[in-house]
Amino acid sequence: MIVVTGATGNVGRVLVEALARAGERVVAVSRSVPERLPDGVRHAAADLTDPESLRPAVEGASALFLHDAGAAHALRVPELLDVAKAGGVRRVVLLSSVGVLTRPDSPSHGGVMGEIERAVRESDLDWTVLRPSGFASNTFAWAESVRGMRTVHAPFGGVGLPMVDPADIAEVAALALRADGHRGRAYQLTGPALCSPREAAAVLAELLGENVEFVELTAEQARAQLVTMMPEPVAETTLAVLGAPTAEEQRITTDIERLLGRPARSYADWAERNLPAFR
């Protein structure tokens, strides 16, 4: 049995579906009940900031997909892993971030996520760490303005990053959860090409068959928006990645292609599948 935390998220939802299709017994863990789950998948409500709440979900499980579900700063990972091990879990796949490598001095990336990675690596479980670049699904933030005004507002319009499709992350996670050979490995997951905000807006315009205007925000305008959604230090790191990415943050890796036997999906692939959100 495989337990998936963050089961309603962009990665977790697809992962649950992939594991169910493969015939695995799956427990989908989230704070709220999902609107829909694949046949045979059991839901378990849990708050990862309370390790004991996870105990009923992991009873009899062999593997765990661990995602912070937006509460990384409040997780007590060693206690979570102790609960998982007591339930029978012997394999854990952690969804981390490339920022652990590229922003070691950032409180959120090198700090909080770095500590989570360290706790997983120092456990006696068979562990695999996934370090994705920015998610293509982050552009869901544009959906309302694209639907209503056919406009995208974003900073650093010409700066490209190798955005990764969450479905690719989910497929790699499913592989690591089900197959041997991934113990002690950390995979850096990226899309197949750099894509800037201006280019992503152009992709949406082409798919919609209508003009989508790109309005470039200043860094200050973008900061004002971000601090309404996240702590200021996290907002500062986010702006640094978006505006002045390191060479490693722009590096395109082949881990997805090597593991899945096919190229990583492009931003256009993701946008085409999710186009109803922007219509």
N, C-alpha and C positions, 0 to 999 in steps of 0.2 A: 504494500500500500504506500502511496506517495502523497505527502501533504504539501499543499501549495499555499503559502501565505501571500497576502496581497492579491488575492484571487480575482478581485474586481478591477484591477489595474490594467494598463495597456499591455503589459507583458503577461501578468498572471492569468488574465481571462483567456488569452490565446493558448497559454501553456496548459491550462486545465482541459481545454478542448482537444489539444494535440495528444495529451496523455490518455484521455478517454477514448479517442479514436484508435489508439494503439492497444486498447484492451486493458489498461491499467486500472486498478482500483484507486480512486482519487478522493481526497478530502480537500475541499476548497475552503480556505480560512479567510474570513474578512470580518470587519466589525458589524457590517449590515448584511442583510440577506440579499443576494443577487436576484435580479429580475428573472434570470433564466440560467439554468445549468444543464449541461449535457445529461442524458439519461444515465442513471447509475452513479452519478457523482453526488457525494454527501457534502452538505454544508455544515461548517462548524463556526460559530461566532467566537471570536477571541480578540483580545486587545494585547498586542505584543509588548506593550509597556508593562503588562502584568504577566510574567512568565507562567504562573500557575493556570491562567486562563487557557493556555495552549494544551494543557495536559490531556483533556478528553480527545482532542483532535489527533494527537500523535500516538495514542494507545494502539499498538499493533502495527505501527508504520515502520517502513524500512528506509525511507528517504524523505528529505525535507528540502523544499525550495524556500529560501529565506530572503524576504524583501522587507525593507524597513517600513513600507507603507506610509512614508512621510513623517515618521516619528523616530528617525535615526538617533537624534540627540537624547532620547529618553529610553532607549533600549538597554536592557541588562543582558547582553548577549551570552556571557558565560552561564547565567541562570537559565536562559532560554534553551541553550544547548544541553544543559543537564536534564531539563525536563524532557527534551526530545530523546536523549539517550535512554532515559528511564522508560520511555514508551517503546523502545526498540529500534529507533533510528540509528543507522550506521553510516549514512551517506548524506552530505549536505551540499547544496549548490547555492552560493551566495550571489545575489545581484548587487554589485558594487558600482564603481564608476572609474573611468580613466583618470579622473581628477585626483585619485589617490596617488598616482604616479606623477602627474603633471603639476599639481598644486599642493605639494606637501605642507606648505606653511598656511594653507587655508584652514580656518577652524572647521568648516563643514566637510571639506574633501579630505585633505591629509589628516585633519584632526579626528572628527567623528567617524567618518567612513574608514579611515586608517585604523582606528581602534577596533571597529567591528571586524575588519579583515583580520587583524592580529588575533582577536579572540577565536575566530573560526580556524585560522591556521594552527593555533596552539592547542586546539581541541584534539582529542584522539579519534575524531571522526574522519572518514574519507571525504576530503573537501575538494571542491572546485570553485574558483572565483571567476565571475564574469565581469569584465570592465568595459562597458559600452561607452561610446561617444554620445553626443546629444541625440535624443530621440526625434525621429521624424514627426511623431505625434505631438511634440511640443507646439507645432503649428496649428493644432486645434484652437490655440488661443486667438487665432485670426478668424475663426469661423464666423463669429457674429458680424464682424465688419465686412467680411467678404459677402456673406448672405445679404446684408442690408444695404451696403454701399459699394460693393465690388472694390474694396480698398483694403490694402494691407499696411499697417503701421508697424515699423520695426527699426531698430538702430543698426548701424554698421552694414548697410545694404550690400556692399561689395565683398564682404569677408566670408569666405567659404569654410564650412566644416563638413566632415564626412558623416552626416547624419545617418543613423542606423534605424532600420525598420524594427519596431518592437516584435513583430512576428518572427524575425530572424533570431532575435535574442531568445524568444520562447522556444524555437526549434533547437537551438544549441543547448538550452537548459534541459529540454526533454531528453536529448541525447546523453548529457552528463548524468542525469538522474537515473537513466535506465541501463546504461552500458558501462562496462568496465573500461579502464584505460585512461580515465580522466582524473585520477587521484593526484592531488598535489599540483594541479595545473591552474594557471591563471590565463584566461583568454581575453584578448583585447578586440572588441567587436565594433566594426565600423561599416558604413555604407561603402559602395564601390567608387565613389567620386566625391569631390568637394562640391557643396551646394550652398550658395549664398542666399540670404533672405530675398534679394531681388530676383534671383533665379527661381527660387521656390514659388514666388508669386507669379512668375511667368509660366511655370508649369501649371499652376491652378487655372490661370487664364486660358491656356491652351485646352485643358480638359473641359472647362466650362464653355468654351467657345465664345467667351466674352472678354472684354478688356477688364483687367484688374489693376487699378492704379497702385503704385508703390509709393508710400510716403515715408521718407526716412526721418526717424526721430533722432534728436540729439542724445548724447549720452546722459545728460541731465534729465531730459524727458523720460528716457527709458528707466533711469534710476528711480524717479518718482513713482512710476508704475510698479516696479519690482518690489519696492519696500512695502507696498500694500499687500503683497502676497507672501513675503518671506522676510526673515531677519536681515538687518542691514549688512552684516558681514557676508551672508550668502549672496545677497544682491550684488555686492561689490565683486565677489569672485565670478558670478555669472556674467557681469558686464566685462570683466577682464577676459574671460574665455571668448565671449562673442566678439569683442572688439580687437583684442590683441592675442589671439591664440598662439600657443607655443608650437614649435615644429612637430612635437609629439602629438599635440591635439589635432593637428592637421594631417597626420600620417594615416594613410590608408592601409589597413592590414588585410591579410588573406585568411585569417582564422575562420571566418564564416564559410568561405569557399572550401577550405581544406577539411573542415569538420562535416559540412553538409553535402559536399560533392556538387555544389552548384554556386554560381556567383551570388554575392549579397544583393538583396533587392535595392533598387534605386529609390530616390524620393518620389519619382513619377509613379513607380509601382505602388508605393504606399498611398499617394494622393488619389490614384485612380480607384483603389479599393474603398477609400474613405470619402469619396467625392460628395455623397449625399449630405455630409455635414456642412459643406460649403455652398450648396445650391441655393 
